[in-house]
Amino acid sequence: MTHPSRFNNIPLMGLELIPDDVRGRYQIEERLHACSILESDFPDEWADILGCLDTFVLKRSDVLTAGGNKSPISKAIDAYLNARGWDERSFDTAVVVDGVAVETPTHKIDNFKNRIGVEVEWNNKDPFFDRDLNNFRLLHQLGVLSVGVIITRLWELQQEFIKLGKGASYGMNTTHFGKLLPKVNGGGAGGCPLLLVGMGFGCYDPHS
């Protein structure tokens, strides 16, 4: 039985802060006023994220490239952000109970700058979303993360993958927007504000 999410009635506010041409190329949702927080409190990081989305092109050649430790799609986004001061970040975290520090390990964030974290999940197993959201939840609770961003793909691309002979590499139980939203709406990130971006045909170039 599916239980109604306590987040289902939260209005998706602030998306008007994203330029129309960027918003038109992606499926974008936010939770807990993420866009307003980014625009007002983290303008430099907000400009980096918008610039990345504006210039990014999902290339056919990158889809065809054999997978490895990290896809060309993730590398392209990482490279854009790295050039602007974002970097991979890990945190040593612990909770003190009766004077005893209990380690609470977190996973590394692929791209982190000034309290903003960006994860790119192009084609992993969908439990990676659970890892990312739980990581965002914990780091937000500890006061070191203000907004978490997840960039993934839209399921609409599946037919294109099949045409390219890559359909088997992109199964239903891999990371895509349709798998992300139920985990978000189920409260996977707790009270951490989120910006969720789905890449689809709007940013796809079949000739590159």
C-alpha positions in Angstrom: 0.0 0.0 0.0 1.3 3.4 -0.9 1.0 6.0 1.8 0.4 9.7 0.9 3.6 11.7 1.4 3.7 14.5 3.9 5.4 16.5 1.1 2.8 16.1 -1.6 1.0 19.3 -0.8 4.0 21.5 -0.6 3.7 24.1 -3.5 6.6 24.1 -6.0 7.6 27.7 -5.4 10.5 29.7 -6.9 10.8 28.0 -10.3 10.1 31.3 -11.9 13.6 32.4 -10.7 15.0 30.0 -13.4 15.2 31.6 -16.8 12.5 30.4 -19.2 15.0 29.0 -21.8 16.7 26.9 -19.1 13.4 25.8 -17.5 12.2 24.8 -21.0 15.0 22.4 -21.6 14.7 20.3 -18.4 12.1 18.9 -16.1 12.8 20.8 -12.8 11.2 20.6 -9.4 12.2 22.0 -6.1 11.3 21.3 -2.5 11.3 23.6 0.5 12.1 26.8 -1.4 15.4 25.7 -2.8 15.4 28.2 -5.7 14.7 31.1 -3.4 17.4 30.1 -1.0 19.9 29.7 -3.8 19.0 33.0 -5.5 19.0 35.1 -2.3 21.7 33.6 -0.1 24.0 31.9 -2.6 23.9 34.0 -5.8 27.3 32.9 -7.1 26.5 29.2 -6.7 23.1 29.8 -8.2 24.7 31.5 -11.2 27.1 28.5 -11.6 24.2 26.0 -11.6 22.1 28.0 -14.1 25.1 28.5 -16.3 25.9 24.8 -16.2 22.3 23.9 -17.2 22.2 26.6 -19.9 25.4 25.5 -21.7 25.1 21.7 -21.1 24.4 19.6 -24.2 23.5 15.9 -23.9 25.6 14.5 -26.8 24.7 11.3 -28.7 28.4 10.4 -28.8 28.5 10.6 -25.0 25.5 8.3 -24.7 27.3 5.8 -27.0 30.5 5.9 -25.0 31.1 2.8 -23.0 30.4 3.2 -19.3 33.3 3.4 -16.8 33.8 4.8 -13.4 32.1 8.0 -14.4 30.1 8.7 -17.6 31.1 11.6 -20.0 27.8 13.2 -19.1 28.8 13.4 -15.4 32.3 14.4 -16.3 31.1 17.3 -18.4 29.0 18.7 -15.6 31.7 18.2 -13.1 34.2 19.9 -15.3 32.0 23.0 -15.7 31.6 23.3 -11.9 35.2 22.4 -11.0 36.4 25.3 -13.2 34.3 27.6 -11.0 35.6 26.4 -7.7 33.4 23.4 -6.9 35.1 20.3 -5.8 34.5 16.8 -4.4 34.0 17.0 -0.7 33.9 14.5 2.2 33.1 15.2 5.8 34.2 13.8 9.1 31.1 13.8 11.1 30.2 12.5 14.6 27.4 12.8 17.2 28.4 13.2 20.8 26.4 11.0 23.2 27.2 11.2 26.9 30.6 12.7 26.1 31.4 9.9 23.6 31.8 10.8 20.0 29.9 8.4 17.7 31.0 8.6 14.1 28.3 9.2 11.6 30.0 8.7 8.3 28.7 10.4 5.2 29.4 9.8 1.5 31.4 12.2 -0.5 29.5 14.9 -2.5 30.7 15.0 -6.1 30.4 18.8 -6.3 30.4 21.1 -3.3 30.8 24.8 -2.8 29.8 27.1 0.0 27.1 24.9 1.6 25.6 23.8 -1.8 26.0 20.2 -3.0 25.4 18.9 -6.5 25.1 15.2 -7.3 24.9 13.9 -10.9 23.2 10.5 -11.2 23.3 9.7 -14.9 23.1 5.9 -14.8 23.6 4.2 -11.5 21.4 1.7 -9.6 18.5 3.6 -8.1 19.6 3.0 -4.5 22.2 5.7 -5.2 19.3 8.1 -4.8 18.7 6.8 -1.3 22.3 7.4 -0.5 22.3 10.9 -1.9 19.1 12.0 -0.2 20.2 10.5 3.1 23.5 12.2 2.8 21.8 15.6 2.1 19.5 15.0 5.1 22.3 14.3 7.5 24.6 17.1 6.3 21.6 19.6 6.5 20.8 18.5 10.0 24.5 19.0 10.9 24.4 22.6 9.5 26.9 22.2 6.7 24.6 21.9 3.7 21.9 24.4 2.8 20.6 23.0 -0.5 21.1 19.7 -2.2 20.9 19.4 -6.0 20.4 16.2 -8.0 20.7 16.1 -11.8 19.5 12.9 -13.5 17.9 11.8 -16.7 14.3 11.5 -17.9 12.8 8.2 -18.8 11.6 9.7 -22.1 15.2 9.1 -23.4 14.7 5.3 -23.2 13.4 5.0 -26.7 16.4 6.8 -28.0 18.7 4.5 -26.1 17.0 1.5 -27.6 17.5 2.9 -31.1 21.2 3.4 -30.3 21.5 -0.2 -29.1 22.0 1.0 -25.5 18.6 0.1 -24.0 19.9 -2.7 -21.9 22.4 -0.4 -20.2 19.6 1.9 -19.0 17.1 -0.3 -17.2 14.0 0.7 -15.2 15.8 0.3 -11.9 18.6 2.7 -12.7 18.7 6.4 -11.8 16.2 8.4 -13.6 13.6 11.1 -12.6 10.8 8.7 -12.3 12.7 6.8 -9.6 13.9 9.9 -7.8 10.5 11.6 -7.2 8.9 8.9 -5.0 12.0 8.8 -2.8 11.9 12.5 -2.4 8.2 12.6 -1.8 8.6 9.9 0.8 10.8 12.2 2.8 14.2 10.7 1.9 16.0 14.1 2.3 14.2 15.0 5.5 14.0 18.8 5.8 16.8 19.6 3.3 15.8 21.9 0.5 16.2 20.2 -2.9 16.6 21.2 -6.5 15.8 18.3 -8.9 16.8 18.4 -12.5 15.8 15.9 -15.2 17.7 15.8 -18.5 15.6 14.8 -21.6 15.2 15.6 -25.2 15.2 19.3 -24.5 19.0 19.2 -24.1 19.7 16.3 -26.4 21.7 16.7 -29.6 21.4 13.6 -31.8 24.0 14.9 -34.2 26.9 15.5 -31.9 
